[in-house]
Amino acid sequence: MTAELVRGQNHPLSQARLEIRISAGTPVAAAAALSDENGRIHGTEWVAHPGAPVQPGLEVSRQAAADHRLAVDLDAMTEAVHRVSVLLALPAPDGGAGPARFGAVAAPFVAVTGLDGTEVASYTITGLDLESAVVALELYRRQGAWKVRAVGQGYAGGLAELFADQGLAEAAQLASGIDEAVARGLARSVQAPPPRTSEGDRSRQAAAPAVGPDQGAAPQGAPGPVPPSYGGQPSGGQGGPQPAYGGATDPHAASVGPVNYSHPGRQTSAPPPPPPTAPPAQPGQPARPVAGDATGWSMEERLYNQVWGMFEDLARTTAAYRSAVDFAESRMDKELEQALSDPRSRIGGQGDAAREAARARYSQLVDQARASLDRDVAQLVAEAEVVEPALPPAFARWDNPCWHAYRVPMEIPMALRLGDLRLPEAEPIRIPMLLRLPLERGLWIDSGRTDSLDGSFTDSHDMRRLAMDTAVAHAARLLAVYPAGEFTVHVVDPAGSSARALAPLTQTGVLAGPPAQGAAGVTEVLARLTQRVDLVQMALRGGAPDALPPGFDTSQQLLIVNDFPHGFDDRAVNQLRYLVDEGPSVGVHLMMVADREESAGYGPLLDPLWRALLRLTPVPDDHLADPWVGHAWTYEPPAVPHGSEVLRQVLTKVAEARRTGNR
């Protein structure tokens, strides 16, 4: 049951991994400050804000928005942290636009929820007037346990006064940096969603990114324990270890039925629209699935959570089946051992009868388990049949008709699809593998020689070709889901061996420049991107993002490296590792197309590089581990339908949007 707090009231927290949802009715910047037992902030690195959204155990929105989702992992907090304060601030008015005080807007509503969206505690911040910044609530440690307290302390002097009150020496500089981040586009402004029209149209806004297990081996400063080796953070979950594929392990929110999003204490002019309702089921039949009936504040978020739920349901029902089979085998072995332990029953009718009875009980248990699995898989297949056609382009397969109506988006989506996942016991169902955006780690498309799962042998030449085709498909999707001009792709192809595979990128003109070739090309591209990382890091750490050179490209950068280690010397290898380690935090990402064995000549120097990347394959492969229930999922790469021109058509629209926007 939700605890509706009033100012000063506290409530115990039973979960370590939480989301803090904020609804303000007008765009606000959200931040979170870590402090010690005396409430003192020790430095700017103790504050997560739009210009530096990730700190250990925390991730906040990169944008000013009417609705926010902040991710908190209390277990990831260091012993020095005793308090987590959630801060809200009105963006600095630009030319008089936008409200300058909270008294002029609807009272902000803040809720602490579990990963499944269930509210633990909520607080409506009333009584504000001239304040432009407010400490909404705080999570604090008391005698080894965590609690939440409603604070509602406002500051007319804005964030500078707020940080100074909490003992931060660089209060003015940090507040100015946050304002700059919002003003310069490091944080995107998202208007409050409009109310539903008479026709019932639903508005869709991109949800703010949250961090979590989907981020794999966590980069520096990323919150939470290091989970598995592959993609997306859930918005829903019911505790327990979290799998990490980018759309998995949170409980199936679709099973909870319609959710009433209204709240007696929430004061907002734009409540989220209700989820779609399922058509009535026939008597004795399971409920008919409907796309988007999971929890969420937009249809995109609901579909994302629904995919998470489908993954979790399949993982759980398969785990139950495997457990039942293991139990049946163990019991049969024990019964056979008992039957054979008596020499008098080893031969003859009595022994044969005991063995037959043991095998019959084994078959009965396995058949029952299989029937349950088949029933659950059939329900998931029915759900996939309605969910898959409803997915937006970022979540959809290349053969989805939504790509034919593709338009360059105005906002970054929550995630993008990297392929599909399946389990051998449930062949009919494929679960989309969704990776949260922005990228938190690079990608490695493994071009190593391998035997495919269908028994056919794939030689090294074919693997290199398939790997590069897969890399181009991933790069095209990244270009397609970002707004025009906000994602830039560079290619290093030292030997010039992938001209055919790169044709969709080169011929449509979406690359930043021609693919770099030879050792000189490798050196030039790596030097340029390394310098970019250094410049942005210095600007952000110095709190002076306006110090970047005029015309500096602030878009996300992706470097595709083919045929590694051909064309790379020791200096280039070190620069590559530097980009892998430091690049993602400042928007520089790496996609390696390489065979790990071919780089063995560098010795263990490159082992950290491979471990830091998310390994994908151009052919189906059982390599994605699920630490939640111990499954090894089969990854299937995205495939453009044979003979289809959809990829070129999409990239052509991306190129046209860039040219139009740059005029």
Buried (B, 14 or more C-beta within 10 A) or exposed (E): EBBBBEBEEBBEBEBBBBBBBBBBBBBBBBBBBBBBEEBEBBEBEBBBBBBBBBBBBBBBBBBBBBBBBBBBBBEBBEEEBBBBBBBBBBBBEEEEEBBBBBBEBBBBBBBBBBBBBBBBBBBBBEEBEEBBBBBBBBBBBEEEEBBBBBBBBBBEBBBBBBBBBBBBEBBBBBBBBBBBBBBEBBBBBBEBBEEBEEEEEBBBBBBBBBBBBBBBBBBEBBBBEEBBBBBBBBBBBBEEBBBBBBBBBBBBBBEBEEBEBEBEBBBBEBBBBEBBEBEEEEEEEEBBBBBBBBBBBBBBBBBBBBBBBBBBBBBBBBBBBBEBBEBBEEBBEEBBEEBEEEEEBEEEEEBEEBBEEBEEBBEEBBEEBBEBBBEBBBBBBBBBEBBBEBBBBBBBBBEBEBBEEBEBBEBBBBBBBBBBBBBEBBEEBBBBBBBBBBBBBBBBBBBBBBEBEEEEEBEEEBBBBBBBBBBBBBBBBBBBBBBBBBBBBBBBBBEBBBEEBBEBBBEBEBBBEEBBBBBEBBBBBBEBBBEBBEBBBEBBEEBBBEEBEEEEBBBBBBBBBBBBBBBBEEEBBBBBBBBBBBBBBBBBBBBBBBBBEBBEEBEEEBEEBBEBBBBBBBBBBBBBBBBBBEBEBBBBBBBBEEEEEBBBBBBBBBBBBBEEEEE
